[in-house]
């Protein structure tokens, strides 16, 4: 179990992404040569590119309803179903 790397969970916030980046940098601090630093830079840029290219998707619109609104909606639905 000593040689196995633990896979981090997928971050869902900006703080999570920053933490993941810091973890990657810490794990790769042993790569002091130029090639290792270049690979690390490319990996960080690749992660940033994915975040920039992912667009938010709006699934629908929502409205906060009061109890009175719920009662009225139920009544309208009951009329429609009858």
SVG drawing of the C-alpha trace seen along z (x, -y; Angstrom):
<svg xmlns="http://www.w3.org/2000/svg" viewBox="-63 -33 81 35">
<polyline fill="none" stroke="black" stroke-width="0.4" points="0.0,0.0 3.0,-2.3 3.5,-2.5 -0.1,-3.3 -1.1,-6.9 -4.4,-8.0 -6.7,-9.5 -8.1,-12.9 -11.8,-13.5 -13.0,-15.8 -12.9,-19.4 -16.1,-21.4 -15.0,-24.8 -12.3,-27.3 -10.7,-26.4 -10.8,-22.8 -9.0,-23.4 -6.4,-25.5 -5.9,-22.7 -5.6,-20.1 -3.0,-22.3 -1.0,-22.7 -1.1,-18.9 0.2,-18.3 3.0,-20.8 3.9,-19.2 4.0,-15.7 6.2,-16.9 8.7,-18.9 11.2,-16.2 11.2,-16.9 13.8,-19.6 15.2,-19.2 14.0,-21.3 12.0,-18.5 10.1,-17.8 9.3,-21.5 8.1,-21.7 5.8,-18.7 4.4,-20.1 3.7,-23.5 1.9,-21.7 -0.2,-19.7 -1.2,-22.8 -2.1,-24.6 -4.1,-21.5 -6.2,-21.6 -6.7,-25.4 -7.8,-24.9 -10.4,-22.4 -11.9,-24.7 -12.0,-27.6 -13.6,-25.5 -16.3,-24.0 -19.4,-26.2 -22.2,-26.2 -25.4,-24.6 -28.7,-26.0 -31.1,-23.1 -34.1,-25.3 -35.5,-28.1 -36.8,-28.0 -39.0,-30.2 -39.3,-30.4 -42.9,-29.6 -44.7,-30.5 -47.2,-28.1 -50.1,-30.1 -48.5,-29.7 -48.3,-25.9 -52.0,-25.8 -53.0,-27.7 -50.8,-25.5 -52.4,-22.3 -55.9,-23.7 -55.1,-24.6 -53.6,-21.1 -56.7,-19.5 -59.0,-21.5 -56.8,-20.6 -56.8,-16.8 -60.6,-16.7"/>
</svg>
